[in-house]
Amino acid sequence: MKTTVATIDFGTSKIVTLVAENSGSQRCDIIAAGVAKYDGFIDEGWNNPSDLNEAIRRSIADAEEQSGTKIKEINVGIPGAFVRVYATQASVTLKGTDPRVTSNDVKQAFNQAAENLEDIPGVVVHSSPAWFTVDSGKRTLEPVGMKGRELKALISFVVGNRYFIDDVTTRMAEQGITVSGFFSTSAGEAMLFLNEQDRDHTSVLIDMGYLNTEIIGVEGDAIIYQKVINSGGGHIAVALADELDINLTAAEDIKRKFVYGIESGDEKFEVPGADGEKATVFTREQVKPIICKAVDEIADQIKEAIDDDFGGLGNWSSVFMTGGGMSFNRGGKEYLSGKLGRAVQETPRRTTKLNSHCFSSALGLMDLIIDTVEQQHQPASGAGGKLKDFFRSLLGG
């Protein structure tokens, strides 16, 4: 049976509406991608709320035209700026003459952890385990059936901002569209692009967008840390525009062409003149200090977040980078590696369509929702089965 799924992802510079088909022969076939530029958001608010409805309409209309379908229901991704992540521990005493972990014990651990969020404002949109242990043994994500006296767990909750949820629900209703559900874009992105081994060792995903940069700490099936820095690729372009006294479009062009780590004295960047005026040419020596200063400021904030705020990385941990802010530049990840004092890897390509870094969050969102759809059509595994299936059945994704 074929299922059509529509999602909408709010980035800091563009809105992306995807339409995908899910069938027995193909898990996820993206048949449309509607993209509309807009002014984005910062500090949990829209930069230009009066123009947001039109940007949403353009993105959805583009996707509808490509897919030949009318979108009546849509799944919405909540960006990192509009969520808070809470990782909390729980402990459950196992009962019986031969005590073993059951699915009810896992549910009890989730319920106990959820009690710690009772006074926290917002809506829980995603909950998942980082790990379980039985009698302080080895960490696992599949504890059902294990023998012991005590089950411990670290469980993460992604809590969505109520303003975002209410505002987007209203805006969609004004366009005749029902919101099927709200999902954590960051959670989808992390699960899609970081494999199980990397997550088991605790890893970080850095998503540098146009107006902000997300630092996402991941362990097991959970985001256990998240911080949003209000600086991204757009701030590099603004620095160029200010220092060189050029327009932002020309600054963006220079930013995209800049290659990190190459010391070639004859590299030139030409900015066309206006109204027939002669073009202005800038040398690498003029451009490099401006770009590197802006990147260094962002890198300092990323390093502080990873090393001081999060502090959860070990020798086997990995750091990945995605997003359109810097990933397209040759030498970008190597330059950032030097500033962070850690090797930074490019996220792997998981799809054949839209495999550009600027679509990472939209693809992660769609993957999370397709995964949820699949699990809703499968029974929970229960004791002795794949507990990841059980989690998604229990928690709705």
C-alpha positions as CSV (number, residue, x, y, z in Angstrom):
1,M,0.0,0.0,0.0
2,K,1.4,3.4,-1.0
3,T,1.3,6.2,1.6
4,T,1.9,9.9,0.6
5,V,3.6,12.0,3.3
6,A,4.1,15.8,3.3
7,T,6.5,17.6,5.6
8,I,7.5,21.3,6.1
9,D,10.9,22.4,7.5
10,F,11.5,25.9,8.6
11,G,15.2,26.8,8.1
12,T,16.8,30.2,8.9
13,S,16.7,31.3,5.3
14,K,14.3,29.0,3.5
15,I,11.2,26.9,4.0
16,V,11.3,23.4,2.4
17,T,8.1,21.4,1.8
18,L,8.8,17.8,0.8
19,V,6.3,15.2,-0.5
20,A,7.3,11.6,-0.4
21,E,5.7,8.2,-1.2
22,N,6.2,5.2,1.1
23,S,5.5,1.8,-0.3
24,G,6.5,-1.8,0.2
25,S,9.0,-1.6,-2.7
26,Q,10.5,1.7,-1.7
27,R,10.8,3.1,1.8
28,C,10.9,6.8,0.9
29,D,10.7,8.2,-2.6
30,I,10.8,12.0,-2.6
31,I,8.6,13.2,-5.4
32,A,8.6,17.0,-4.7
33,A,10.6,19.6,-3.0
34,G,9.1,23.1,-2.7
35,V,11.6,25.8,-1.6
36,A,10.7,29.4,-0.7
37,K,13.2,31.9,0.7
38,Y,12.2,34.0,3.6
39,D,13.7,36.1,6.5
40,G,13.8,33.2,9.0
41,F,13.9,33.5,12.8
42,I,16.1,34.3,15.7
43,D,15.7,34.1,19.5
44,E,12.4,32.1,19.3
45,G,10.7,34.6,17.0
46,W,10.0,35.3,13.4
47,N,12.1,38.1,11.8
48,N,9.3,39.1,9.4
49,P,6.0,37.5,10.6
50,S,3.8,39.5,8.2
51,D,5.4,37.8,5.2
52,L,5.6,34.3,6.7
53,N,2.2,33.1,5.4
54,E,3.1,34.0,1.8
55,A,6.4,32.2,2.1
56,I,4.6,29.1,3.5
57,R,2.1,29.3,0.6
58,R,4.9,29.5,-2.0
59,S,6.8,26.5,-0.6
60,I,3.7,24.3,-0.4
61,A,2.4,25.4,-3.8
62,D,5.7,24.6,-5.4
63,A,5.6,21.1,-3.9
64,E,2.0,20.6,-5.0
65,E,2.8,21.5,-8.5
66,Q,5.8,19.2,-8.7
67,S,3.9,16.2,-7.1
68,G,0.6,16.8,-8.8
69,T,-1.2,16.4,-5.4
70,K,-3.1,18.8,-3.2
71,I,-1.6,18.9,0.3
72,K,-4.4,18.8,2.9
73,E,-2.3,17.4,5.9
74,I,1.3,18.2,6.7
75,N,3.9,17.2,9.3
76,V,5.8,20.1,10.8
77,G,9.4,20.1,11.9
78,I,10.2,22.3,14.9
79,P,13.6,23.9,14.5
80,G,16.3,23.8,17.2
81,A,15.7,27.4,18.2
82,F,12.1,26.5,19.2
83,V,12.9,23.5,21.3
84,R,14.6,22.6,24.6
85,V,16.2,19.3,25.3
86,Y,16.0,17.7,28.8
87,A,17.9,14.4,29.5
88,T,16.9,12.9,32.8
89,Q,17.7,9.6,34.6
90,A,15.2,7.1,36.0
91,S,15.5,4.0,38.1
92,V,13.1,1.1,38.4
93,T,13.3,-1.8,40.9
94,L,12.7,-5.2,39.1
95,K,10.3,-7.5,40.8
96,G,9.6,-11.2,41.0
97,T,11.5,-14.4,42.1
98,D,13.5,-14.3,38.8
99,P,13.4,-10.6,38.0
100,R,13.9,-9.7,34.4
101,V,13.3,-6.5,32.5
102,T,9.8,-6.3,30.9
103,S,8.2,-3.8,28.5
104,N,6.2,-2.5,31.5
105,D,9.5,-1.8,33.4
106,V,10.6,0.3,30.4
107,K,7.3,2.2,30.3
108,Q,7.7,2.8,34.1
109,A,11.2,4.3,33.5
110,F,9.8,6.6,30.8
111,N,6.9,7.6,33.1
112,Q,9.2,8.3,36.0
113,A,11.5,10.4,33.8
114,A,8.5,12.3,32.5
115,E,7.6,13.3,36.0
116,N,10.7,15.5,36.1
117,L,9.2,17.6,33.3
118,E,5.9,18.4,35.0
119,D,6.7,22.1,35.6
120,I,8.5,22.7,32.3
121,P,6.5,24.8,29.8
122,G,6.0,23.5,26.2
123,V,4.9,20.3,24.5
124,V,6.9,17.1,24.5
125,V,7.4,16.2,20.8
126,H,10.1,13.5,21.0
127,S,11.2,11.2,23.7
128,S,13.9,8.5,23.4
129,P,16.5,6.6,25.4
130,A,20.2,7.3,25.4
131,W,20.9,4.1,27.3
132,F,19.7,1.5,29.8
133,T,21.7,-0.5,32.3
134,V,20.7,-3.4,34.5
135,D,22.5,-3.6,37.9
136,S,25.0,-1.0,36.6
137,G,26.1,-3.3,33.8
138,K,26.9,-2.4,30.2
139,R,24.8,0.2,28.6
140,T,22.3,-1.0,26.0
141,L,19.3,0.0,24.1
142,E,17.6,-3.4,24.3
143,P,17.3,-4.3,28.0
144,V,14.0,-6.4,27.8
145,G,14.7,-9.9,29.1
146,M,17.9,-9.0,30.9
147,K,18.1,-10.4,34.5
148,G,18.8,-8.2,37.5
149,R,17.4,-6.2,40.3
150,E,17.5,-2.6,39.0
151,L,16.9,-0.9,35.7
152,K,18.4,2.5,35.1
153,A,17.9,4.7,32.1
154,L,18.9,8.1,30.7
155,I,15.9,9.4,28.7
156,S,15.8,12.5,26.6
157,F,12.8,14.7,26.0
158,V,12.6,17.3,23.2
159,V,10.1,20.0,24.3
160,G,8.6,22.2,21.6
161,N,7.9,25.9,22.1
162,R,4.1,26.5,22.6
163,Y,4.2,29.7,20.7
164,F,5.7,28.0,17.6
165,I,3.2,25.2,17.7
166,D,0.2,27.4,18.1
167,D,1.4,30.0,15.6
168,V,2.2,27.4,12.8
169,T,-1.1,25.5,13.5
170,T,-3.0,28.7,13.0
171,R,-1.1,29.7,9.8
172,M,-1.6,26.3,8.3
173,A,-5.3,26.4,9.1
174,E,-5.6,29.7,7.3
175,Q,-4.3,27.9,4.2
176,G,-6.8,25.1,4.6
177,I,-4.1,22.6,5.8
178,T,-4.3,20.4,8.9
179,V,-1.1,19.8,10.9
180,S,-0.8,16.0,11.4
181,G,1.9,16.4,14.0
182,F,5.0,18.3,15.2
183,F,8.4,16.6,15.2
184,S,11.9,17.5,16.3
185,T,13.9,18.4,13.2
186,S,17.1,18.0,15.1
187,A,16.2,14.5,16.3
188,G,15.4,13.4,12.7
189,E,18.7,14.9,11.4
190,A,20.8,13.3,14.1
191,M,19.2,9.8,13.6
192,L,19.5,10.0,9.8
193,F,23.1,11.2,9.5
194,L,24.8,9.6,12.5
195,N,25.1,5.8,12.5
196,E,24.5,3.6,15.5
197,Q,28.2,3.2,16.3
198,D,28.8,6.9,16.3
199,R,25.8,7.5,18.5
200,D,26.8,4.8,20.9
201,H,30.1,6.5,21.4
202,T,28.4,9.8,21.9
203,S,28.9,12.2,19.0
204,V,28.1,15.8,18.0
205,L,26.4,17.1,14.9
206,I,27.1,20.7,14.0
207,D,24.5,22.2,11.7
208,M,25.6,25.7,10.5
209,G,22.7,27.4,8.8
210,Y,22.4,31.0,7.5
211,L,21.4,32.7,10.7
212,N,22.3,30.2,13.4
213,T,24.3,27.2,14.3
214,E,23.0,24.2,16.1
215,I,25.3,22.0,18.3
216,I,23.5,18.6,18.9
217,G,25.0,16.1,21.3
218,V,23.7,12.5,20.6
219,E,23.9,9.3,22.5
220,G,22.0,6.1,21.7
221,D,18.7,7.0,20.2
222,A,18.5,10.4,21.9
223,I,19.6,14.0,21.7
224,I,21.1,14.6,25.1
225,Y,22.4,18.1,24.5
226,Q,21.5,21.0,22.2
227,K,22.5,24.6,21.9
228,V,21.7,27.2,19.3
229,I,24.2,29.9,18.5
230,N,22.8,33.0,16.8
231,S,25.5,33.1,14.2
232,G,25.9,31.3,10.9
233,G,26.9,31.6,7.3
234,G,25.0,34.8,6.9
235,H,27.1,36.6,9.5
236,I,30.2,35.8,7.5
237,A,28.6,37.4,4.4
238,V,27.5,40.4,6.5
239,A,31.1,40.9,7.8
240,L,32.4,40.9,4.2
241,A,29.7,43.4,3.1
242,D,30.5,45.8,5.9
243,E,34.3,45.6,5.7
244,L,34.5,45.7,1.9
245,D,31.6,48.1,1.4
246,I,29.8,45.9,-1.0
247,N,26.2,44.6,-1.3
248,L,25.2,41.4,0.5
249,T,24.7,39.5,-2.8
250,A,28.3,40.1,-3.8
251,A,29.5,39.2,-0.3
252,E,27.6,35.9,-0.5
253,D,29.3,35.1,-3.8
254,I,32.8,35.8,-2.3
255,K,31.9,33.7,0.8
256,R,30.9,30.7,-1.3
257,K,34.0,30.9,-3.5
258,F,36.5,31.2,-0.7
259,V,38.8,28.2,-0.1
260,Y,40.2,27.7,3.3
261,G,43.8,26.7,3.8
262,I,45.1,27.7,0.4
263,E,47.7,30.5,0.5
264,S,47.6,31.7,-3.1
265,G,48.6,35.3,-3.4
266,D,47.1,35.7,-6.9
267,E,43.5,34.6,-6.0
268,K,41.1,37.4,-6.9
269,F,37.4,38.1,-6.2
270,E,35.6,40.3,-8.7
271,V,32.5,42.3,-7.8
272,P,30.6,43.7,-10.9
273,G,30.1,47.4,-10.9
274,A,26.6,49.0,-10.9
275,D,25.2,51.0,-13.8
276,G,28.1,50.3,-16.1
277,E,30.7,51.2,-13.5
278,K,34.0,49.3,-13.5
279,A,34.1,46.0,-11.5
280,T,35.9,46.0,-8.2
281,V,38.6,43.3,-7.6
282,F,39.5,42.2,-4.1
283,T,42.6,40.0,-3.3
284,R,42.7,37.0,-1.0
285,E,44.8,39.1,1.4
286,Q,41.9,41.5,1.7
287,V,39.2,38.9,2.0
288,K,40.8,36.2,4.2
289,P,41.1,38.2,7.5
290,I,37.5,39.2,7.4
291,I,36.2,35.7,6.7
292,C,38.5,34.0,9.1
293,K,37.7,36.4,11.9
294,A,34.0,35.8,11.5
295,V,34.5,32.0,11.4
296,D,36.8,32.1,14.4
297,E,34.1,33.8,16.4
298,I,31.6,31.2,15.5
299,A,34.2,28.4,16.2
300,D,34.9,29.8,19.6
301,Q,31.3,29.5,20.5
302,I,31.0,26.0,19.1
303,K,34.1,24.9,21.1
304,E,32.8,26.4,24.3
305,A,29.5,24.5,23.8
306,I,31.1,21.2,23.1
307,D,34.0,21.3,25.6
308,D,32.5,23.3,28.5
309,D,28.7,23.1,28.3
310,F,28.3,19.6,26.9
311,G,31.6,18.0,27.9
312,G,30.3,14.5,27.0
313,L,32.8,13.5,24.3
314,G,35.4,10.8,24.8
315,N,38.3,9.5,22.7
316,W,36.0,7.5,20.5
317,S,33.5,10.3,19.9
318,S,33.0,11.9,16.5
319,V,32.1,15.4,15.4
320,F,30.1,16.0,12.1
321,M,29.3,19.1,10.2
322,T,26.4,19.9,7.9
323,G,24.2,22.8,6.8
324,G,24.8,25.4,4.1
325,G,26.7,27.9,6.2
326,M,30.2,26.5,5.6
327,S,30.0,22.9,4.4
328,F,30.2,23.9,0.7
329,N,33.6,25.6,1.1
330,R,36.6,23.6,0.2
331,G,38.8,23.2,3.3
332,G,36.0,24.3,5.5
333,K,35.7,21.3,7.8
334,E,39.6,21.1,8.0
335,Y,39.7,24.7,9.1
336,L,37.0,24.2,11.7
337,S,38.8,21.0,12.9
338,G,41.9,23.1,13.7
339,K,39.9,25.6,15.6
340,L,38.0,23.0,17.7
341,G,41.0,20.8,18.3
342,R,38.9,17.8,17.0
343,A,38.5,16.1,13.7
344,V,35.4,17.3,12.0
345,Q,33.8,15.0,9.4
346,E,31.3,15.7,6.7
347,T,27.9,14.0,7.2
348,P,27.5,11.0,4.8
349,R,25.1,11.2,1.9
350,R,22.0,9.2,2.8
351,T,19.8,9.9,-0.2
352,T,20.3,10.2,-3.9
353,K,17.9,13.1,-4.1
354,L,18.5,16.5,-2.4
355,N,21.8,15.3,-1.0
356,S,23.1,18.8,-0.6
357,H,24.0,19.8,3.0
358,C,21.4,22.7,2.8
359,F,18.7,20.0,2.8
360,S,20.0,18.0,5.8
361,S,17.3,19.1,8.2
362,A,14.4,18.6,5.8
363,L,15.6,15.1,4.9
364,G,16.1,14.2,8.5
365,L,12.6,15.4,9.3
366,M,11.1,13.3,6.5
367,D,13.1,10.2,7.5
368,L,11.8,10.5,11.1
369,I,8.2,10.8,10.0
370,I,8.5,7.9,7.5
371,D,10.0,5.9,10.3
372,T,7.1,6.8,12.5
373,V,4.6,5.8,9.8
374,E,6.3,2.5,9.4
375,Q,6.2,1.7,13.1
376,Q,2.6,2.7,13.4
377,H,1.8,-0.1,10.9
378,Q,3.8,-2.7,12.8
379,P,3.0,-4.2,16.3
380,A,5.4,-3.6,19.2
381,S,7.9,-6.4,19.5
382,G,7.5,-7.0,23.2
383,A,9.9,-9.0,25.4
384,G,12.9,-10.4,23.5
385,G,12.2,-8.4,20.4
386,K,13.7,-5.3,18.9
387,L,13.1,-2.7,21.5
388,K,13.7,0.3,19.2
389,D,10.5,-0.8,17.4
390,F,8.8,-0.9,20.9
391,F,10.0,2.6,21.7
392,R,8.5,4.1,18.6
393,S,5.3,2.2,19.0
394,L,5.1,3.3,22.6
395,L,6.0,7.0,22.0
396,G,4.7,7.6,18.5
397,G,8.1,8.1,17.0
